[in-house]
């Protein structure tokens, strides 16, 4: 039976959405992936754009809060930002793992150069891909 993995962020607009997209693309045959936020900020269009650049379509994803998740047991909850880690709701039987990433919208809010903005999003996208590609090591280390 596949384990359920939830990527949790503050607004479920960018980092957690990218992680869910990578999870389904890279490891969807091994795990069920979900994403949610402690709040709902809507899907970030630049996150959609940079994921599309690498062939992962997250344009149909919906920004959810934890209350809107399917009623399944989350085996692992991976918080991808410190705020979500600090305010993580209770998940019975779920192992909480924190793997933080920079927040592209926050880092780029004062940037005018589109290439610089895209480069920040791409860097975080690629860091998240690396984490998801090696997800078993995170789960193995924390689940012993």
PEBELKA-V774680 format. One record per residue. N is the residue number from 1. RES is the residue in one letter. PSI is psi in whole degrees, -180 to 180 (* if undefined). NEAR is the number of other ideal C-beta (glycine too) atoms within 10 Angstrom. Layout:
n: [N	N]
res: [RES	RES]
psi: [PSI	PSI]
near: [NEAR	NEAR]
This chain:
n: [1	2	3	4	5	6	7	8	9	10	11	12	13	14	15	16	17	18	19	20	21	22	23	24	25	26	27	28	29	30	31	32	33	34	35	36	37	38	39	40	41	42	43	44	45	46	47	48	49	50	51	52	53	54	55	56	57	58	59	60	61	62	63	64	65	66	67	68	69	70	71	72	73	74	75	76	77	78	79	80	81	82	83	84	85	86	87	88	89	90	91	92	93	94	95	96	97	98	99	100	101	102	103	104	105	106	107	108	109	110	111	112	113	114	115	116	117	118	119	120	121	122	123	124	125	126	127	128	129	130	131	132	133	134	135	136	137	138	139	140	141	142	143	144]
res: [X	X	X	X	X	X	X	X	X	X	X	X	X	X	X	X	X	X	X	X	X	X	X	X	X	X	X	X	X	X	X	X	X	X	X	X	X	X	X	X	X	X	X	X	X	X	X	X	X	X	X	X	X	X	X	X	X	X	X	X	X	X	X	X	X	X	X	X	X	X	X	X	X	X	X	X	X	X	X	X	X	X	X	X	X	X	X	X	X	X	X	X	X	X	X	X	X	X	X	X	X	X	X	X	X	X	X	X	X	X	X	X	X	X	X	X	X	X	X	X	X	X	X	X	X	X	X	X	X	X	X	X	X	X	X	X	X	X	X	X	X	X	X	X]
psi: [133	141	150	129	127	130	123	133	-179	-57	-2	46	-26	-80	-48	-33	-43	-42	-43	-43	-46	-41	-49	-38	-40	-33	18	-21	-15	-31	159	128	143	162	153	170	161	-19	175	116	-4	157	129	121	-29	-35	-42	-45	-50	-29	-39	-33	-28	17	18	113	112	13	-22	-1	152	137	121	155	171	-27	-19	6	155	153	70	156	126	117	-36	136	114	111	130	8	153	-36	-46	-36	-41	-28	21	126	168	130	104	134	3	130	125	128	131	123	94	146	153	153	102	-46	-39	-43	-28	3	-28	9	139	-22	116	-38	-40	-42	-50	-37	-36	-49	-41	-40	-48	-41	-47	-34	-41	-40	-45	-43	-47	-40	-27	28	-33	-32	-34	-43	-43	-47	-43	-15	12	*]
near: [5	12	16	19	27	25	29	30	29	22	23	29	25	32	32	30	28	32	28	23	27	26	27	19	17	17	18	12	7	13	20	18	24	22	27	25	26	19	16	17	14	11	18	21	10	19	24	20	14	24	25	13	12	13	7	19	12	21	12	7	20	11	21	17	14	20	8	12	16	9	4	10	10	23	19	20	24	28	24	27	23	13	17	27	19	10	12	16	13	8	18	6	7	17	16	16	18	17	19	14	20	13	21	25	17	11	15	18	9	6	13	7	9	10	7	11	18	18	15	19	23	17	15	21	26	13	16	25	20	10	18	25	13	13	23	12	10	18	18	10	9	14	12	5]
